[in-house]
Amino acid sequence: MSIEVRLENITKTFKTKNEILYALKNINFKIPPGKTISILGPSGCGKTTLLKIIAGLERPDEGKIFFNNEDVTELSPYERKIGMVFQNYALYPHYKARGNLAFPFWIKKTPEKEIDEKIKETAKILGVGFEYLLDKKPKELSGGEQQRVAIGRCIIRNPSIMLFDEPLSNLDAKLRVITRAQLKRLLVMFNTTSVYVTHDQTEAISIGDLIGIMNNGEIIQIGTYDEIANNPQNAFVASFFGKPSMNLIEVKVINSQIIWRNKGIPLEKPIEDGEYLLGFHGRDVLINPDGDIKGEIYFIDGTPADPSKILHIQLEDNTSIKIEIKSGEIYRCGENISFSLPKRIYLFKKSTGERVV
Ligand code: ATP
């Protein structure tokens, strides 16, 4: 049966020579039983530290971790029954793949016959060709094959939670797509609560039922793809998530009007005067000759094989924005275009990033 994972007020610091570094600041979230959460964030934001704390490889300074209602904060990784797959696979180099799978059972002195059966079962799950890898040592395996063995070693233990730290980043682009699909299939099949750390948005979206956006040791927002993409709660999420991310333009609000390009855009509900960031998605913009905003295309991102392309536009006031178009639409660099502000707009406080509209 799948477990619920709950983190309460987790804080973790590292002491360096001159300062105390807050790697995690007061983290609170829940993963529903059987769901996979992708943790996405820039380099150094604390993703691996968070994973290690859930695993029991690091202890928090403050806070507690619960698996269902059991407090596991003081338990070792072994007692928590975690399965973990790392970026560098971390296989035991002198054991064959079979030994790598069998190792935890040797420690428990499980009878060989039982271990053999478990390995056979795992090989069946991992599909065609896996059995053939079992009699090779890690150095005789390709990166993709080592990764399959690492995944096998994770699932054979029937863990209560599976943890993945950038498991696909050492694979080439094609193999990454194939392995990503296989992994997602396994996660759905096992229905084991899982955490998947990555800095690759496509991976985060295709693997996770939920996505947690991290920055500077904090979880900024957790939600489904739709919630994160269309309902960001914070300017950081809006600027970080999406390909392309949302356009964000510095504006002022005076008397409940957004002032941009010396024009006033009335707001539906009054908000405090001040400095804000006006947000809108490039995919919501419609180019049309009657539009009141004008600019010049200075770069077109995308290939004919992509379903859409991104126009990079320099506006008259020198701000730069991105507009998404269908690949079939033909535009040239240097061309002038006009458009109107889309209906769906967002507004974030410049000082705090908090969303207000
Ligand atoms: P990346 O995507 O680059 O792997 P990350 O988001 O996984 O980064 P962490 O590895 O969790 O980030 O590190 C978070 C912060 O804590 C970083 O500033 C890192 O330098 C620091 N840190 C991590 N482990 C230690 C440690 N053992 N001692 C001191 N500082 C550490």
Boltz pocket constraint, residues with backbone or C-beta under 6 A from the ligand:
constraints:
  - pocket:
      binder: B
      contacts: [[A, 14], [A, 15], [A, 21], [A, 23], [A, 41], [A, 42], [A, 43], [A, 44], [A, 45], [A, 46], [A, 47], [A, 48], [A, 49], [A, 50], [A, 199]]
      max_distance: 6.0
